[in-house]
Amino acid sequence: MLFAADVLSRNPGGQIIFDVKCTRKLAPWIESHGGTPIMWKTGHSFIKGKLKETGALLAGEMSGHIFFKERWHGFDDGLYAGARLLELLSHKEDCSATLNSIPDSVNTPELQIKLEEGENYALISQLQKTAQFDNPEQVITVDGLRVEYKDGFGLARSSNTTPVVVLRFEAENEISLKRIQDDFRKVILQAKPDANLPF
């Protein structure tokens, strides 16, 4: 969020890419700072490819890979991202207040359903075709299923590297988080009754 606001302060209307695992607070933040948010597939090569395709100024994944195109070469570099963060914070009177001002929500870490080789893709494919969620505002299928509710989101996507389905949940409060997880539990167990769910 801080990087997006900084880049957009010099490049109004710029495109900012982020992966499907990122907080739902990010797109409105980008828009409020005059940018265009682009949600895309998780994975280094996917994000890098989308950055090249769109000419976006900045891209990032929840995993911490940050790709700067503005004032840099469009690839991820942890040392460079650290230097950019120090530069950004050096212009703030109170670094803690700046960091604490970033919108937050109740969320889970990355959770995993461990499966046999290939089952992860089959399960996500089946869920994309048959899953019926309770009052979703939007169902995004760019990478698995990201279901947006009025007060949070749930995500189920196939890992690119291991036979697991990756899950992540976010909500405005614990009650909403539990409701969203229950909705996902219902549809996953309908598709695979023997799934060992980590939530």
Secondary structure as UniProt FT lines:
FT   HELIX           2..10
FT   TURN            12..13
FT   STRAND          15..19
FT   TURN            20..21
FT   TURN            24..25
FT   HELIX           26..32
FT   TURN            33..34
FT   STRAND          36..40
FT   HELIX           44..54
FT   STRAND          58..60
FT   TURN            62..63
FT   STRAND          66..68
FT   TURN            70..71
FT   HELIX           78..90
FT   HELIX           95..100
FT   STRAND          106..107
FT   STRAND          111..114
FT   TURN            117..118
FT   HELIX           119..130
FT   STRAND          138..140
FT   STRAND          145..149
FT   TURN            150..151
FT   STRAND          152..158
FT   STRAND          164..171
FT   HELIX           174..191
FT   TURN            193..194
//
